[in-house]
Amino acid sequence: MRIDILTLFPEMFTALYESILGRAVKNGKIEIFLHDIRDYTLNKHKKVDDYPFGGGAGMVLTPQPVADCILSVDPDHEARRIYMSPKGRTFSQKLVPEFLKYDRLLLLCGHYEGIDQRVLDLFIDEELSIGDYVLTGGELPAMVVTDCISRYVEGVISSDSLSQESFSDDLLEYPHYTRPQEFMGLKVPDVLVSGNHAEVDKWRQQKSLEITEKNRPDLLNKGNK
């Protein structure tokens, strides 16, 4: 999978080239390309924003540099073009298979008060939010979406690690333990060192239910609808 990220601040994305995603990029499992919107402005001062028509606080990204950046990166509209915006539908684990169907994703990061609506009308396929809150820009949401989707690209993470995660079956994940068997007076639950795999699975399922009921009861209610 190829992911193109259009942003005013490409230096923010160094984290995507570290750890698991960094290895996936190095091994050719995924491709992540960063594109600086400022490189496409025709303004001699590299200005990319202006005051909004109708008044109001803040500045708005002007259409020309954003449009030219999109058309340069994806001239034939081969990518699913996504604008990271709190106005979009909410991203969740359930949407990952939908986005994995695309060979290319283009993630557009807004900033300031947003982007001229005409760019969205002309060039963007959908708007996507990561939650009911507002951030200073679309960079962090783009990182979240890139990380979440990339984990499910074949070869990035073993299938065993992905099979029992939070939200995979509308339940939150069970607790994990490792060595030492006792730490600061707290011991690993006996069932996990019993060697009885059936009982281990039963314990994990029960803990997932308990944690979900405590922290996210809405997930259980959703599953009963």
Disulfide bonds with the S-S distance in Angstrom:
none
